[in-house]
Amino acid sequence: MQATDTPVRAARPPRRALPGSIAAGASDLSVHFEGLANPTRLLIVERLAGASEMRVSELADFCQVSQPRMSWHLRILRKAQVIRTRREGREVFCRLDRDAIAAHLKSFTRLIAFGGAPSPELPAAQPITEGAP
């Protein structure tokens, strides 16, 4: 087969994110908790809780993951509004976004409060009925 005889592939449509997923960029409770739903990310949060800020390279060493994998975890935590980052030259520093975490905790507390009114941003829960569509 010659270089000009390469098969033409059909163009794939871009992948779409599920509503409420981190990739969709929503900033609600589901995204916040999705960001925390990983042991490595919880370890990052635990480590940052004891420091004002840390370098990405220090976190990667502490968690024993590669730099690219650490950057992936940190991106998810940023989108979930758990951490903030700042760049200083080639170094990237991370810190907990304590204000955003507190706001999410407050929203979650309101959500589960006994006798509390449902949140206006969440649809009312539907009862489960067996066999009914």
HELIX and SHEET records of a PDB file:
HELIX    1   1 ALA A    3  ASP A    5  5                                   3    
HELIX    2   2 ILE A   22  ALA A   24  5                                   3    
HELIX    3   3 LEU A   29  LEU A   36  1                                   8    
HELIX    4   4 PRO A   39  ALA A   49  1                                  11    
HELIX    5   5 VAL A   56  CYS A   63  1                                   8    
HELIX    6   6 GLN A   67  LYS A   79  1                                  13    
HELIX    7   7 ARG A   98  ILE A  112  1                                  15    
SHEET    1   A 3 MET A  54  ARG A  55  0                                        
SHEET    2   A 3 GLU A  91  LEU A  96 -1                                        
SHEET    3   A 3 ILE A  83  GLU A  88 -1                                        
END                                                                             
